Amino acid sequence: LAASLWHAKEYDRKKVTKGKVDTRTVENPPFGYDIEYCVWAPSKYRAKSGPYPLVLCLPDAGQRPFDHLTEDWVSGDLRAAVVLAAISMPEDVSAWTEVGGSGSPGGYANLMMTFKEVTERYAVDFDKIFIAGKGAGVAAALELAQFAPDRFAGVIGFAGDAGDTGHENFRNLPVYFAGGGQKASAFSDAMAEAGFAEAVVNPGGNEDDIFAWISATARDSNPAEVSLTPRLPSPNKAYWLEVPKTEEIEGRTIHAKIDRATNEITIVAKHVSSVTLYLNDELIDMDLPTNRGITICGK
């Protein structure tokens, strides 16, 4: 199904700029303000040679997207194999982690509108889409990634420290800090202690190290375990699990686990009234009766 959807995009018919940074504006933005981004495609880019990894880049505060791509992402190996898209963020840094909406710029709206447009135009591997932040963009990248953790293969921090984002929604979302400070180390330690995906802190990490990590990392689209700490307005969904959007309640959590060998699903939740599961043959044996093996615990 994924391959069918990918080919249905007809990427080979899309005209794209290759081998240089192209400045573009999101077509028909729904929020009443323009969203500009810059994109790089390898000089030998061909849709039929794809799919290509995609890195959605958040520049540092005060840095233009064009300058970010021409000054910070210059590794020849990476540029030859990866599509890069640098996103213009709101002038107010405090709005970088806001959702945004009609007439009100927000980092999440800018990120996801650029995500949508680039993936419509370029032959992108949907299991290798990363969000990367530089400087002040590192904390923003972590915060925005946990709004929709199932969309990304990983988060990259470049020459900046983590912010105050918790690790709770990163069970299946790995992180790579090229640089980082005390908060990045604390985030990595919390991930390790919880048994979540790896959060690497490499104080001397450079573009070649990031490219090696990208090459070895892919999104797990059907993880056996999902942990979610719902917030408003997001997240309320991750992978194959969704909970209703309600008021934000302190301590509201849900953890679900699937054992495909026994076709058992176990859900442990707190302050969650109901849950919707989106199942497929990768997760359970759909030929077995659907009314067996679901255990729900919680309050």
C-alpha positions in Angstrom: 0.0 0.0 0.0 2.8 2.4 0.9 4.5 1.7 -2.5 1.2 2.3 -4.3 0.7 5.6 -2.6 4.3 6.7 -3.3 4.0 5.9 -7.0 0.6 7.6 -7.2 2.4 10.9 -6.4 3.9 10.8 -9.9 7.1 12.4 -8.6 8.9 11.9 -11.9 6.5 14.5 -13.5 7.3 17.2 -10.9 9.7 19.9 -11.9 12.3 20.6 -9.1 15.5 22.6 -8.8 18.6 20.4 -8.4 22.0 21.1 -7.0 21.3 24.6 -5.6 19.1 26.1 -2.8 15.7 27.0 -4.1 13.6 29.6 -2.2 9.8 28.8 -2.3 6.6 29.8 -0.6 3.9 27.4 0.5 1.1 27.4 -2.1 -2.3 28.5 -0.9 -1.4 28.7 2.8 -4.6 28.3 4.9 -3.7 30.6 7.8 -3.6 34.0 6.1 0.2 34.6 6.1 3.0 33.4 3.8 5.2 30.5 4.8 8.6 30.6 3.1 11.1 27.8 3.0 14.3 26.9 1.2 14.9 23.4 -0.3 18.0 21.6 -1.5 17.8 18.5 -3.8 20.9 16.6 -4.8 22.4 17.6 -8.1 21.8 14.0 -9.4 18.3 13.9 -8.0 16.0 11.7 -10.0 12.6 10.6 -8.7 13.1 7.1 -10.0 16.3 6.8 -8.0 14.4 7.6 -4.8 13.0 7.6 -2.3 15.3 10.1 -0.6 15.7 10.9 3.1 14.3 14.3 4.0 15.5 16.6 6.8 13.2 19.4 7.8 15.5 22.0 9.3 14.8 24.8 11.9 17.4 27.5 11.6 18.8 29.3 14.6 17.1 32.5 15.9 17.7 35.3 13.5 19.1 33.1 10.8 17.6 33.0 7.3 16.6 29.6 5.9 18.8 30.2 2.8 21.8 31.0 5.0 21.1 27.9 7.1 21.3 25.6 4.1 24.3 27.2 2.5 26.4 27.6 5.6 25.4 24.8 8.0 24.5 21.8 5.7 27.5 21.6 3.3 28.7 18.0 3.6 29.2 16.6 0.1 28.1 13.1 1.1 24.9 14.4 2.8 24.0 16.8 0.0 24.4 14.0 -2.6 21.9 11.8 -0.9 19.4 13.8 1.2 16.7 16.4 0.5 17.0 19.4 2.9 14.2 21.9 3.6 14.8 24.9 5.9 11.7 26.4 7.3 11.1 30.1 8.2 9.9 30.4 11.7 7.9 33.2 13.4 9.9 36.3 14.4 8.9 35.7 18.0 10.9 32.7 19.2 8.3 32.0 21.9 5.8 31.2 19.0 8.1 28.5 17.6 6.5 25.8 19.8 3.0 27.2 19.3 0.5 25.4 16.9 -0.5 28.6 15.1 -3.6 29.2 13.1 -5.6 31.8 11.2 -3.6 35.1 11.3 -1.4 33.8 14.2 2.0 32.3 13.1 3.1 29.2 14.9 6.1 26.9 14.4 4.0 23.8 14.2 1.9 25.2 11.4 5.0 26.3 9.5 6.6 22.9 10.0 3.7 20.8 8.9 2.7 22.9 5.9 6.3 22.7 4.7 6.3 18.9 5.4 3.1 18.5 3.3 4.4 20.6 0.3 7.9 19.1 0.1 6.6 15.5 0.4 4.1 16.3 -2.4 6.9 17.5 -4.7 9.9 15.5 -3.9 10.4 11.7 -4.0 10.8 11.3 -0.2 11.1 8.2 1.9 8.3 8.6 4.4 10.2 6.3 6.8 13.2 8.6 6.8 11.8 12.1 7.5 13.8 13.9 10.2 13.3 17.2 12.0 16.6 19.0 12.9 17.2 22.2 14.8 20.2 24.4 15.2 20.9 26.6 18.2 17.5 27.8 19.5 15.9 25.5 17.0 17.1 22.4 18.9 14.6 22.9 21.8 11.9 23.8 19.2 12.5 20.6 17.2 12.1 18.4 20.2 8.9 20.1 21.3 7.4 20.0 17.8 8.4 16.4 17.2 6.4 15.2 20.2 3.3 16.8 18.7 3.3 14.0 16.1 6.0 11.5 17.0 4.7 8.9 14.5 5.5 11.2 11.5 9.3 11.3 12.1 12.1 8.9 12.0 14.1 10.9 14.4 15.1 14.3 15.8 18.5 16.0 15.3 20.0 18.7 17.5 22.8 20.7 16.0 25.0 23.1 18.0 22.4 23.8 20.6 21.0 22.4 23.9 17.7 20.7 24.5 14.9 22.7 26.2 12.4 21.5 28.8 10.5 19.0 26.6 9.9 15.8 28.5 10.8 12.4 27.0 7.4 10.8 27.6 6.3 10.8 23.9 9.7 9.6 22.5 9.4 5.9 23.2 9.9 5.1 19.5 11.5 8.3 18.4 15.3 8.4 18.5 17.3 11.6 19.0 20.8 12.6 17.9 22.5 15.6 19.6 25.6 16.9 17.6 26.8 19.1 20.5 24.3 19.8 23.3 24.7 20.7 26.9 23.3 19.6 30.3 19.7 19.4 29.2 20.6 17.2 26.2 22.5 14.9 28.5 19.6 14.8 31.0 17.2 14.0 28.1 19.4 11.2 27.0 19.6 9.8 30.5 15.9 9.9 30.9 15.3 8.1 27.6 17.8 5.3 28.6 16.3 4.9 32.1 12.8 4.5 30.6 14.0 2.0 28.1 13.0 4.2 25.1 14.7 4.7 21.8 18.3 5.8 22.0 19.2 9.5 22.4 22.8 10.0 21.4 24.8 12.9 22.7 28.0 13.4 20.6 29.7 16.7 21.8 32.0 16.7 18.8 29.4 15.6 16.3 29.5 17.0 12.8 27.5 16.7 9.5 29.3 13.4 8.6 28.2 11.9 11.9 24.7 13.2 11.4 24.6 11.7 7.9 25.8 8.3 9.2 23.1 8.4 11.9 20.4 9.3 9.3 21.6 6.4 7.0 21.2 3.9 9.9 17.9 5.2 11.3 14.4 4.6 10.0 10.9 5.2 11.4 9.2 2.3 13.1 5.7 2.7 11.6 4.3 -0.3 13.5 6.0 -0.4 16.9 4.9 -3.2 19.3 4.7 -0.7 22.2 3.3 2.8 22.3 3.4 5.3 25.1 1.5 8.6 25.0 1.1 11.5 27.3 -1.8 13.4 25.7 -1.7 17.2 25.6 -3.9 19.9 24.1 -4.1 20.5 21.2 -1.6 17.8 20.4 -0.7 15.0 20.7 -3.7 12.8 21.1 -2.5 10.1 18.6 0.6 8.1 18.1 1.1 5.3 15.6 -1.9 2.9 16.0 -3.3 4.4 19.2 -5.6 7.4 19.6 -7.4 9.0 22.6 -10.1 11.7 22.6 -9.1 15.3 22.8 -10.3 16.5 26.3 -9.1 19.0 28.8 -5.5 18.6 29.9 -5.3 16.6 33.1 -2.2 16.2 35.1 -0.9 12.6 35.0 -3.0 11.6 31.9 -1.1 8.8 30.2 -1.6 5.6 28.2 0.7 2.7 27.4 -0.3 0.0 25.0 1.6 -3.2 24.0 0.9 -5.8 21.4 2.2 -9.4 21.5 1.7 -10.7 18.0 2.7 -14.2 18.9 -0.3 -14.5 21.2 -2.5 -11.8 19.6 -2.8 -10.1 22.9 -3.1 -6.3 23.4 -2.6 -4.8 26.8 -3.5 -1.2 27.6 -2.7 0.6 30.8 -4.1 4.1 31.1 -4.8 6.9 33.6 -7.5 9.6 33.1 -8.4 8.2 29.6 -12.1 7.6 29.0 -11.7 5.6 25.7 -9.2 4.6 23.2 -9.2 3.8 19.4 -6.8 1.2 18.0 -5.8 1.1 14.3 -4.7 -2.4 13.7 -3.2 -4.3 10.7 -1.5 -7.5 9.8 1.9 -6.2 10.9 0.6 -5.8 14.4 -1.7 -8.7 15.0 -2.9 -11.8 13.1 -6.1 -10.5 11.6 -7.3 -14.0 10.8 -7.8 -14.8 14.5 -11.0 -13.7 16.3 -11.0 -10.0 17.0 -12.6 -10.4 20.4 -9.8 -12.2 22.1 -6.7 -11.0 23.9 -7.4 -7.3 24.8 -6.8 -6.4 28.4 -7.5 -2.8 29.6 -6.3 -1.6 33.0 -6.5 1.9 34.4 -8.5 4.6 36.1 
